[in-house]
Amino acid sequence: MNISEFLDHLNAHADKPLLFVLPDGGCIPAHFHITEVGHVKRNFIDCGGTRRSTESCLLQTWTAEDTEHRLPAGKLAMIFDKAGDVLPNHDLPVEVEYEDFSVSQFPVSGTEVMDGALAFHLGLKHTDCLAKELCLPGVCSPAPKVNLLGCSPSTGCC
């Protein structure tokens, strides 16, 4: 879900409290705070030597001892308004960062009104090889290329 879609839901249900539903069906504790609305840009080179970049809007959640705290959708929409030019556009996908036993990031995959709250469903992120044609034996074209590390696909070095 991108920022525009996310904001549409927040504004349509401004008076409702927010929930974030984790991929396993559990929820981030309802007394969470949003401590950051950020623009994250990552530039990198994959193992095949191709330059790439990704961008997202990252919402950092944090839970404290104030278990009565609830964030209404409208207040989060106002926080986005304050973000201003931190977010270069509203086409960026929205991700939520949450710490349980480790810090994890989850893409926002859907929404629904559930038990009187605006619930955003969170999906999973996965690692992947972006140069499979270079790194996986048997997947390459007849003349294998050499990847960034200088190894051929059949060596399994990347």
Beta strands, then each sheet from edge to edge (+ up, - down):
strand 1: 18-21
strand 2: 33-45
strand 3: 51-62
strand 4: 94-99
strand 5: 103-114
strand 6: 117-122
sheet 1: 1+ 6+ 5- 4+ 3+ 2-
end
